[in-house]
Amino acid sequence: ELNLARRKPRNFLEWETLRRWDQLPSAERSVPGYLLRLAREEAGLTQKVLASRLGTSQQAVAQAERWQSNPTIAFMMEWMRACGCELTLDVQQVS
């Protein structure tokens, strides 16, 4: 694994490229906002269409897709359903 950890957020294009190449540092593999954006884009939806499906505004969708967003699991499940996906969680016990 390359040591590509950063102090400031990556832009989505860089994050997606490193993800595709399987070169993301482990701490950056589960950025909720970017995972939401990836699901929306893979579903072929615009922010406006997804917002309509979620009953919210396009601006709210844009905010949720940011690096710093901190959505609830319930919100992520609703988002994934609207994108025709299923959310699965990998829960690991900390010892």
ChimeraX attribute file (.defattr): number of C-alpha atoms within 10 A of each C-alpha:
attribute: neighborCount
match mode: 1-to-1
recipient: residues
	/A:1	8
	/A:2	8
	/A:3	9
	/A:4	12
	/A:5	13
	/A:6	10
	/A:7	6
	/A:8	7
	/A:9	13
	/A:10	13
	/A:11	11
	/A:12	17
	/A:13	10
	/A:14	11
	/A:15	19
	/A:16	18
	/A:17	12
	/A:18	16
	/A:19	14
	/A:20	10
	/A:21	9
	/A:22	12
	/A:23	17
	/A:24	21
	/A:25	15
	/A:26	11
	/A:27	9
	/A:28	19
	/A:29	16
	/A:30	10
	/A:31	17
	/A:32	21
	/A:33	21
	/A:34	23
	/A:35	19
	/A:36	20
	/A:37	21
	/A:38	15
	/A:39	18
	/A:40	23
	/A:41	13
	/A:42	12
	/A:43	15
	/A:44	12
	/A:45	15
	/A:46	14
	/A:47	19
	/A:48	16
	/A:49	16
	/A:50	20
	/A:51	19
	/A:52	14
	/A:53	15
	/A:54	17
	/A:55	9
	/A:56	12
	/A:57	15
	/A:58	17
	/A:59	12
	/A:60	12
	/A:61	23
	/A:62	15
	/A:63	13
	/A:64	20
	/A:65	23
	/A:66	19
	/A:67	19
	/A:68	13
	/A:69	14
	/A:70	14
	/A:71	13
	/A:72	10
	/A:73	12
	/A:74	10
	/A:75	12
	/A:76	19
	/A:77	15
	/A:78	17
	/A:79	23
	/A:80	19
	/A:81	14
	/A:82	20
	/A:83	20
	/A:84	12
	/A:85	15
	/A:86	14
	/A:87	12
	/A:88	8
	/A:89	7
	/A:90	5
	/A:91	6
	/A:92	6
	/A:93	5
	/A:94	4
	/A:95	3
